[in-house]
Structures are given as C-alpha cells and as structure tokens.
Amino acid sequence: MIGFVLAPGAEAYFYQAAQFQGAEAFMRPGVLIIGALIAASLIVPLYAATCKSAAQPRTLPNMRFKKRWRRFRWA
C-alpha cells in the first residue's frame, strides 16, 4: 500500500535528480548507504534461507536447567 502512495512522488524526484545532476546524483554517500541497506535487506534473508545451519532443527534446552528455574516463584 505504501508503495502505491509514494511511488509517483519518488519517480518524479528520481527523474529530476537524474536530469539535474546526472549519474553523480546517485554516487553520493547517502544514496549509496540507502542502496546498501536495501541490498542487504534482500540478500540476508535469501542467504539465511539457503544456509544449511538455518535449516537444522533447534534442540530443546537442558531439562535440568528448566527444572531449576521452576523452583523460583515470580511475583
């Protein structure tokens, strides 16, 4: 939903920046940082999905540890 609302304005400013400053507008540090964050948000989940360690089932915690914590009364 947010994309449909913000897309026309973002597209207009994209074209303005490209016309006024050329390719140099996209080589600024702020733009590069935002681009890196977007790329990381796409790459990290894909890497985690294909990683073998993420596919292994998690083991249950030690039962002695659980029993020890049951003795405490939480108020």
C-alpha positions as a Markdown table, in Angstrom:
| # | Residue | x | y | z |
|---|---|---|---|---|
| 1 | Met | 0.0 | 0.0 | 0.0 |
| 2 | Ile | 2.7 | 2.4 | 0.9 |
| 3 | Gly | 4.4 | 1.8 | -2.4 |
| 4 | Phe | 1.3 | 2.8 | -4.4 |
| 5 | Val | 1.1 | 6.1 | -2.5 |
| 6 | Leu | 4.8 | 7.0 | -2.5 |
| 7 | Ala | 5.7 | 5.7 | -6.0 |
| 8 | Pro | 4.6 | 8.7 | -8.1 |
| 9 | Gly | 6.5 | 11.2 | -6.0 |
| 10 | Ala | 9.6 | 9.1 | -5.8 |
| 11 | Glu | 9.6 | 8.5 | -9.5 |
| 12 | Ala | 9.3 | 12.2 | -10.2 |
| 13 | Tyr | 12.2 | 13.1 | -7.9 |
| 14 | Phe | 14.2 | 10.3 | -9.4 |
| 15 | Tyr | 13.9 | 11.8 | -12.9 |
| 16 | Gln | 14.6 | 15.3 | -11.6 |
| 17 | Ala | 17.7 | 14.2 | -9.9 |
| 18 | Ala | 18.9 | 12.3 | -13.0 |
| 19 | Gln | 18.2 | 15.3 | -15.2 |
| 20 | Phe | 19.8 | 18.0 | -13.0 |
| 21 | Gln | 22.9 | 16.2 | -11.7 |
| 22 | Gly | 23.3 | 13.1 | -14.0 |
| 23 | Ala | 24.7 | 9.9 | -12.7 |
| 24 | Glu | 26.6 | 11.8 | -10.0 |
| 25 | Ala | 23.4 | 12.2 | -8.0 |
| 26 | Phe | 23.4 | 8.5 | -7.3 |
| 27 | Met | 27.1 | 8.3 | -6.2 |
| 28 | Arg | 26.5 | 10.5 | -3.1 |
| 29 | Pro | 27.2 | 8.8 | 0.3 |
| 30 | Gly | 23.6 | 9.0 | 1.5 |
| 31 | Val | 22.3 | 7.3 | -1.7 |
| 32 | Leu | 24.9 | 4.6 | -1.5 |
| 33 | Ile | 24.1 | 3.9 | 2.1 |
| 34 | Ile | 20.4 | 3.6 | 1.5 |
| 35 | Gly | 21.1 | 1.4 | -1.5 |
| 36 | Ala | 23.4 | -0.8 | 0.6 |
| 37 | Leu | 20.7 | -1.2 | 3.2 |
| 38 | Ile | 18.1 | -2.1 | 0.6 |
| 39 | Ala | 20.5 | -4.7 | -0.9 |
| 40 | Ala | 21.3 | -6.1 | 2.5 |
| 41 | Ser | 17.6 | -6.4 | 3.4 |
| 42 | Leu | 17.2 | -8.5 | 0.2 |
| 43 | Ile | 20.4 | -10.6 | 0.3 |
| 44 | Val | 20.5 | -11.6 | 4.0 |
| 45 | Pro | 17.1 | -13.4 | 4.1 |
| 46 | Leu | 17.9 | -15.2 | 0.9 |
| 47 | Tyr | 21.3 | -16.3 | 2.3 |
| 48 | Ala | 19.7 | -17.4 | 5.5 |
| 49 | Ala | 17.1 | -19.5 | 3.6 |
| 50 | Thr | 19.8 | -21.3 | 1.7 |
| 51 | Cys | 22.2 | -21.7 | 4.6 |
| 52 | Lys | 22.3 | -25.3 | 5.9 |
| 53 | Ser | 22.6 | -24.2 | 9.5 |
| 54 | Ala | 19.3 | -22.3 | 9.3 |
| 55 | Ala | 17.5 | -25.5 | 8.1 |
| 56 | Gln | 18.6 | -27.6 | 11.0 |
| 57 | Pro | 16.0 | -28.1 | 13.8 |
| 58 | Arg | 16.8 | -26.4 | 17.1 |
| 59 | Thr | 17.4 | -28.6 | 20.1 |
| 60 | Leu | 15.4 | -28.2 | 23.3 |
| 61 | Pro | 17.2 | -26.7 | 26.3 |
| 62 | Asn | 18.6 | -28.9 | 29.0 |
| 63 | Met | 15.8 | -30.2 | 31.2 |
| 64 | Arg | 17.9 | -29.7 | 34.4 |
| 65 | Phe | 18.0 | -26.0 | 33.6 |
| 66 | Lys | 14.2 | -25.9 | 33.2 |
| 67 | Lys | 13.6 | -27.7 | 36.5 |
| 68 | Arg | 16.0 | -25.4 | 38.3 |
| 69 | Trp | 14.1 | -22.3 | 37.1 |
| 70 | Arg | 10.7 | -23.7 | 38.1 |
| 71 | Arg | 11.8 | -23.5 | 41.8 |
| 72 | Phe | 11.7 | -19.8 | 41.7 |
| 73 | Arg | 8.5 | -18.0 | 42.4 |
| 74 | Trp | 7.9 | -15.0 | 40.2 |
| 75 | Ala | 5.8 | -12.3 | 41.9 |
